[in-house]
């Protein structure tokens, strides 16, 4: 549950156990292979099902014996985790189905959809125990305290600590949103179960009837987790914001060639884990042959695919270099326009009709007045005897990168 964000470091013994399970059941760490990635998902799901079912049975027995609503709520929280693991398993299976005529980019987003279903189930469990805890607060009942159940609950906390680390490591290795969400959920369970144990001890030693209040706390934490999980899983489905690091890595790779003078308008499309497509505008000089620049850009696109796993399509924008006078005029106009407050960058700058028509795309700060700035830009261009053809857009995640 994402309200409890522990430090994302893995203890050596926990990492050793994860490596042991991977070597035993998968026997390969090539996570770029879709089949191997699918096996990682299966391993995480099967371990989750076994552990959470065991914890559910144990906590339900303890809760019934002690007549504790908080322990029983924690048990059903683990049952919802079992359902989460089953749905994650189905998500990996369905998400790795090959592309077909109706789904040319594959079925990877089904993994996100499975996470959304899990979130709704967690939400339902939260509301159920919210009402049960309120009834227990209004009508408290004495607990039947025993030390053995306390020991078992403590063992369940240690099991969840390991589960959090295990799923985090798997999710990090295969870049799985579903497994990372499961790791956060397990970390939240550690907090919930710890609170339940502390509440039972306080009730025993202080003779305070706080079981209903602890149950209410558990229910609120479950609901908080559910709403956060819904947000995390629904964003990729409706169109999440671009990953700045991925965009930057794509652009830096394209700029490795001396023949690329700048890049802009990079857009990425996520069709599921390991299925990302992107488009980019690449600025090249206008005196290079189309065959030469095609080979250069093609090699760079292949490098992006190898290093980042992104299918990239490039659009070429020529930069005036062949005509020194036009090149000097463009540099001068660009310098004047960039001095205008509110303008972030210019791109696709070129001259047409024998150097009398000035064409450019102007990128503005998000809160700037687009209409006023467009008038200002056009007036500057007209003042230099040129005909303006300007398009204006607000700044996006990353703007133009030049050498």
PyMOL commands that set and color helices and strands:
alter all, ss='L'
color gray80, all
select helices_A, chain A and resi 12-25+34-66+69-95+110-138+147-174+177-206+211-238+244-254+290-308+324-338+370-383
alter helices_A, ss='H'
color red, helices_A
select strands_A, chain A and resi 262-270+276-285+310-319+343-352+357-364+387-394+401-402
alter strands_A, ss='S'
color yellow, strands_A
deselect
rebuild
show_as cartoon
